[in-house]
Amino acid sequence: MNKLKEFIDTFYKILEMKEPQRTIQLSELMDKMQQTYDITVINNREYNNKNQAVIQLYRAVASARNT
């Protein structure tokens, strides 16, 4: 299984959790994605265009957090 698919599967499992564990796990997933895909805090259009599926998931994870 490729890494992106693993992250997607993990994301859907986390969505079933209750707060506050859900938000904690979503934040940890974001950290793991940042490390795996070298995602930066700065919005890099070139990177985003080359890695659209990764960025789409990353943004979904970020939006799902209860901040």
C-alpha positions in Angstrom: 0.0 0.0 0.0 1.4 3.4 -0.8 1.9 6.0 1.8 -0.8 8.4 0.6 -3.4 5.6 0.8 -2.3 4.8 4.3 -2.7 8.4 5.3 -6.2 8.5 3.7 -7.2 5.4 5.6 -5.9 6.8 8.8 -7.8 10.0 8.2 -11.1 8.2 7.9 -10.5 6.2 11.0 -9.6 9.3 13.0 -12.9 11.0 11.8 -14.8 8.3 13.7 -13.1 9.2 17.0 -14.6 11.4 19.6 -13.1 14.7 20.8 -10.6 15.6 22.1 -8.8 12.5 20.8 -9.9 13.2 17.3 -8.3 16.6 17.1 -5.1 15.3 18.7 -4.8 12.5 16.2 -5.6 14.8 13.3 -2.8 17.1 14.4 -0.4 14.2 14.7 -1.4 13.0 11.2 -0.6 16.5 9.8 2.8 16.3 11.5 3.5 12.9 9.9 2.4 14.2 6.5 4.7 17.2 6.8 7.6 15.0 7.6 6.8 12.4 4.8 6.1 14.9 2.1 8.2 17.9 3.2 5.1 20.1 3.4 6.0 23.6 4.5 4.0 26.1 6.4 4.5 28.6 3.6 2.0 28.1 0.7 4.3 27.0 -2.1 2.3 27.0 -5.4 4.8 25.0 -7.3 4.9 22.3 -4.7 1.1 22.3 -4.4 0.7 21.9 -8.1 3.1 19.0 -8.3 1.5 17.3 -5.2 -2.2 18.0 -5.6 -3.5 14.8 -4.0 -1.2 15.2 -0.9 -2.2 18.9 -0.5 -5.8 18.1 -0.9 -5.7 15.5 1.9 -3.5 17.8 4.1 -6.1 20.6 3.8 -9.0 18.2 4.6 -7.1 17.0 7.7 -6.5 20.6 8.8 -10.1 21.6 8.2 -11.4 18.6 10.2 -9.6 19.6 13.3 -11.6 21.3 16.1 -9.5 24.3 16.7 
